[in-house]
Amino acid sequence: MGDGTAAAGIDVALERHRTELTGYCYRMLGSSFEAEDAVQDTLVRAWRSHDRFEGRSSLRSWLYRIATNVCLDMLSAGNRRARPMDLTDATPLAQAALSPRPDHTWLEPVPDARVLPAVGDPAEAAVAKESVRLAFMAALQQLPPKQRAVLILREVLAWKASEVAELLDTSVASVNSALQRARATLAERSQVGAEGEVSDPLDEEQQKLLERYVKAFEGYDMAALTALLHEDAVMTMPPFDLWLRGPADITGFMSTIGASCAGSRLVPVRANGLPGFAHYKPDPDNGGFSPWAVQVLELSGGRITGFHCFLDTGRWFPLFGLPLHLEAEAGEGEEGA
């Protein structure tokens, strides 16, 4: 009986750290699914060796040490996840072709709730959100794995250099040097696909921009949509490596290759510390609407700067807890039938 109670106590103690560990592993790996696997592996290892945990460090820092080793092992294959604009140049609409690349190529979206633990300090919450945004995540993927760990632990999680040195079994000088090199790499990349200026919570102007976006998209009104897009706005559609730049090419694509999305429905989601939508398009076979994409939007200066559509609905919709079918509302779907 005593052993069972102790085991349950260990379970609860370990489980308390799941969300923040998932956030850490996600930043390290760039994949929501690999992050879940890494955390599961971390908690299993911690459970098995809990009797050898001597309490010389806190349980939290011990878990981070295990999670770091799990992530470094997973990254030893050298794969770096990316966004389409990290791999190729923008394609003019006239040459647009949908060529998929394997899942492991792409930086993956993640629901805020899985990686952002509830914290009381608004400044801390803002840093956490900024550090899972797509542009920052893409920049992190350019760092060698140990530099990545150092930067996340020092800059995002605010660990002391001495704590990071202990976790990585290295010197404070080595940690400081890795941090300097990581910062230099991020500074070089800061102009590429900037993550925009998304307030937390969204300010009134951003809220209105999103309302106008939903109205324009659901009405498939390309003139209204053009007015909301920044002149350098980008549209991506993983698993396809195609990406488009500028309102003319984006709306041109949507009204030609993407024309079947007319009459869609958008359901709000929170992904990567950014506003997003589950995009359902009309289902001519079964009626109602079927999943098409999880959209993640980047905003800046009252315009949409990034319009990222993650199309693997079989993976993303269950991850975000979204239904795989929406019923049509009364009277819907009769127009133009």
Secondary structure, 3 states (H helix, E strand, C coil): CHHHHHHHHHHHHHHCCHHHHHHHHHHHHCCHHHHHHHHHHHHHHHHHCHHHCCCCCCHHHHHHHHHHHHHHHHHCCCCCCECHHHHCCCCCHHHCCCCECCHHHECCCCEHHHHCCCCCCHHHHHHHHHCCCHHHHHHHCCCCHHHHHHHHHHHHCCCCHHHHHHHCCCCHHHHHHHHHHHHHHHHHHCCCCCCCCCCCCCCHHHHHHHHHHHHHHHCCCHHHHHHHEEEEEEEEECCEEEEEECHHHHHHHHCCCCHHHCCCEEEEEEECCEEEEEEEEECCCCCCEEEEEEEEEEEECCEEEEEEEECCHHHHHHHCCCCCCECCCCCCCCCCC
